[in-house]
Amino acid sequence: MKKLFATTLSAVLLTTGGLGATNVLHPDKVEAATVNYESSYQNHNAHYQLQIASEELTQLPEYATVASKIDVNGLTAKVVEDNYNTRTIVFSNSHGQGQYKSIFVKRTDSLKVIDFRGGQIFYGTISNETAAPAPEQPAKPEQKPATDTAISALPEYATLASVVDVTGFNLEVAEDNFNTRTVLVKDQNNRVQYKSIFVKRAHTLKVINTRGGQIFYGAVK
């Protein structure tokens, strides 16, 4: 009788132990499956980012507007973020230093362009940039290009001339608005060799070698 009781008790204990083992192993399997899923999801995202980084950036819908607001010559563009809502592109110089950043909001079709040293330089929708031209306005009196003498009187000229030997070059104001003024330095064949961008509000000057990239950035004294 005692032997029968002991045998029955052993069987009960084995059965209980088996059920306990099942209950312990089940959460482990769930956790393992979760880890595998998260790892797979992260790898997918990394691969997606790699594909975006290698795309032809000029085909992106916001690129033309960005290129119309900054001089992309000599800069390297890279998509650093691209999700369902926004895409961020950083433009770096030849030394790998970030110069500009664009943030495109896909849902609203809006674009922000930021100069890392001068702040925001554009905010608007790219549809506005590609919309039909506004009704023609009455013609304004033609503005004569500034002469070398007039350019030499500009506040940024002395700094520009200290960075670039302008002797033998022709200087031309290509753009002059409330925020910035751009001066082109051309050779005798009318080819642009240097360009200066003067930010009036910050009183800073950027000088760019059209073949070698940025060669100066600082405050105008």
C-alpha positions as CSV (number, residue, x, y, z in Angstrom):
1,M,0.0,0.0,0.0
2,K,2.8,2.4,0.9
3,K,4.6,1.5,-2.4
4,L,1.4,2.3,-4.3
5,F,1.0,5.6,-2.6
6,A,4.6,6.6,-3.3
7,T,4.3,5.7,-7.0
8,T,1.1,7.8,-7.3
9,L,2.7,10.8,-5.5
10,S,5.7,10.6,-7.9
11,A,3.4,10.6,-10.9
12,V,1.6,13.7,-9.6
13,L,4.8,15.6,-8.9
14,L,6.1,14.8,-12.4
15,T,2.9,16.0,-14.0
16,T,2.9,19.2,-11.9
17,G,6.6,19.8,-12.8
18,G,5.8,19.4,-16.4
19,L,3.0,22.0,-16.3
20,G,5.3,24.4,-14.4
21,A,8.0,24.0,-17.0
22,T,5.5,24.7,-19.8
23,N,4.4,27.9,-18.0
24,V,8.1,29.0,-17.6
25,L,9.2,28.4,-21.1
26,H,6.2,30.1,-22.8
27,P,7.1,33.7,-21.7
28,D,10.7,33.0,-22.9
29,K,9.4,32.1,-26.3
30,V,7.3,35.2,-26.5
31,E,10.2,37.4,-25.5
32,A,12.5,35.7,-28.0
33,A,10.0,36.3,-30.8
34,T,9.7,40.0,-29.7
35,V,13.4,40.5,-29.8
36,N,13.7,38.9,-33.2
37,Y,10.9,41.1,-34.6
38,E,12.4,44.3,-33.2
39,S,15.8,43.3,-34.6
40,S,14.3,42.7,-38.0
41,Y,12.4,46.0,-37.9
42,Q,15.5,47.9,-37.0
43,N,17.5,46.2,-39.7
44,H,14.8,47.1,-42.2
45,N,14.9,50.8,-41.1
46,A,18.7,50.9,-41.4
47,H,18.5,49.4,-44.9
48,Y,15.8,51.9,-45.9
49,Q,17.9,54.8,-44.7
50,L,20.8,53.5,-46.7
51,Q,18.6,53.4,-49.8
52,I,17.4,57.0,-49.2
53,A,21.0,58.2,-48.7
54,S,22.1,56.8,-52.1
55,E,19.2,58.2,-54.1
56,E,19.6,60.8,-56.7
57,L,18.8,63.8,-54.5
58,T,18.1,66.1,-57.4
59,Q,14.9,64.1,-58.1
60,L,13.4,64.9,-54.7
61,P,10.5,67.3,-54.9
62,E,12.0,69.9,-52.6
63,Y,15.5,69.9,-54.1
64,A,14.9,72.5,-56.8
65,T,13.5,75.0,-54.2
66,V,16.5,74.4,-51.9
67,A,18.9,74.9,-54.7
68,S,17.2,78.2,-55.6
69,K,17.8,79.5,-52.0
70,I,21.4,78.4,-51.5
71,D,24.5,77.8,-53.6
72,V,24.8,74.0,-53.7
73,N,28.0,74.1,-55.7
74,G,30.9,72.5,-53.8
75,L,28.5,71.1,-51.2
76,T,27.7,67.5,-50.4
77,A,24.0,66.7,-49.7
78,K,22.9,63.8,-47.6
79,V,19.5,62.7,-46.4
80,V,19.9,62.2,-42.6
81,E,16.2,61.6,-41.8
82,D,13.3,60.4,-43.9
83,N,10.1,59.2,-42.3
84,Y,6.4,59.3,-43.1
85,N,6.2,63.0,-42.1
86,T,9.5,64.8,-42.8
87,R,12.7,64.5,-44.7
88,T,15.9,66.3,-43.6
89,I,18.8,67.0,-45.9
90,V,22.2,68.4,-44.6
91,F,24.5,70.2,-47.0
92,S,28.2,70.0,-45.9
93,N,31.4,71.6,-47.3
94,S,34.5,69.7,-48.4
95,H,35.6,69.4,-44.8
96,G,32.4,67.6,-43.8
97,Q,31.1,70.6,-41.9
98,G,27.3,71.2,-42.1
99,Q,26.5,74.5,-43.8
100,Y,22.7,74.3,-44.5
101,K,19.8,72.1,-43.6
102,S,16.5,71.6,-45.3
103,I,13.4,70.2,-43.6
104,F,10.5,69.1,-45.9
105,V,7.1,68.4,-44.3
106,K,5.4,65.9,-46.7
107,R,1.9,66.3,-45.4
108,T,1.7,70.1,-45.9
109,D,4.2,70.2,-48.7
110,S,6.2,72.9,-46.8
111,L,9.9,73.5,-46.7
112,K,12.3,75.2,-44.3
113,V,15.9,76.0,-45.2
114,I,18.3,76.9,-42.4
115,D,21.8,78.3,-42.5
116,F,23.7,76.8,-39.6
117,R,25.4,80.2,-38.9
118,G,22.8,82.7,-40.1
119,G,19.5,81.0,-39.1
120,Q,16.4,80.4,-41.2
121,I,16.6,81.8,-44.7
122,F,13.4,80.3,-46.2
123,Y,10.1,78.9,-45.1
124,G,7.2,78.2,-47.5
125,T,5.5,75.6,-49.6
126,I,7.2,74.1,-52.6
127,S,3.9,74.4,-54.5
128,N,4.2,78.2,-54.3
129,E,7.6,77.9,-55.9
130,T,6.3,76.0,-58.9
131,A,2.9,77.8,-59.2
132,A,2.0,79.8,-62.3
133,P,3.7,83.2,-62.4
134,A,1.9,86.1,-60.8
135,P,0.2,88.6,-63.1
136,E,2.7,90.8,-64.8
137,Q,3.5,94.0,-62.9
138,P,4.3,97.3,-64.5
139,A,7.9,97.4,-65.5
140,K,10.3,99.0,-63.1
141,P,13.0,101.4,-64.2
142,E,16.0,99.3,-65.2
143,Q,18.6,99.3,-62.5
144,K,22.2,99.9,-63.8
145,P,24.7,97.4,-62.5
146,A,26.9,98.7,-59.7
147,T,30.3,99.8,-60.9
148,D,33.6,98.7,-59.4
149,T,33.8,102.1,-57.7
150,A,30.4,101.8,-56.1
151,I,31.2,98.2,-55.0
152,S,34.4,99.4,-53.3
153,A,32.2,101.6,-51.1
154,L,30.2,98.6,-49.8
155,P,30.9,97.7,-46.2
156,E,31.9,94.1,-47.0
157,Y,34.4,95.1,-49.8
158,A,37.4,95.6,-47.6
159,T,37.0,92.2,-46.1
160,L,36.4,90.6,-49.5
161,A,39.5,92.3,-50.9
162,S,41.6,91.1,-47.9
163,V,40.6,87.5,-48.7
164,V,40.7,87.6,-52.5
165,D,43.1,89.5,-54.7
166,V,40.6,91.3,-56.8
167,T,43.2,93.0,-59.0
168,G,42.4,92.3,-62.7
169,F,38.9,91.0,-61.8
170,N,35.5,92.5,-62.6
171,L,33.1,92.8,-59.6
172,E,29.3,92.6,-60.1
173,V,26.4,92.8,-57.6
174,A,24.3,89.8,-58.6
175,E,21.7,90.1,-55.9
176,D,20.8,92.8,-53.3
177,N,17.7,92.4,-51.1
178,F,16.7,93.3,-47.6
179,N,18.6,90.4,-46.1
180,T,21.6,89.6,-48.3
181,R,23.9,91.0,-51.0
182,T,25.8,88.8,-53.4
183,V,28.9,90.0,-55.3
184,L,30.4,88.0,-58.1
185,V,34.1,88.2,-58.9
186,K,34.7,87.5,-62.6
187,D,37.8,87.1,-64.7
188,Q,38.4,88.7,-68.1
189,N,36.4,85.9,-69.8
190,N,33.4,86.7,-67.6
191,R,33.7,83.5,-65.7
192,V,32.8,83.7,-62.0
193,Q,35.9,82.8,-59.9
194,Y,34.7,83.9,-56.5
195,K,31.4,84.9,-54.8
196,S,30.7,86.8,-51.6
197,I,27.5,86.7,-49.7
198,F,26.9,89.5,-47.1
199,V,24.2,88.9,-44.5
200,K,23.1,92.4,-43.6
201,R,21.3,91.7,-40.4
202,A,24.1,89.6,-38.9
203,H,26.8,91.7,-40.6
204,T,28.6,88.6,-41.6
205,L,30.4,87.7,-44.9
206,K,30.9,84.4,-46.7
207,V,33.4,84.1,-49.5
208,I,33.3,81.1,-51.8
209,N,35.8,79.9,-54.4
210,T,33.6,78.5,-57.1
211,R,36.1,75.7,-57.7
212,G,37.4,75.1,-54.1
213,G,34.4,75.9,-51.9
214,Q,34.1,78.3,-48.9
215,I,37.4,80.1,-48.1
216,F,36.1,82.6,-45.5
217,Y,33.3,83.1,-43.1
218,G,33.2,85.8,-40.4
219,A,32.0,89.2,-39.2
220,V,32.6,92.3,-41.2
221,K,34.5,94.8,-39.1
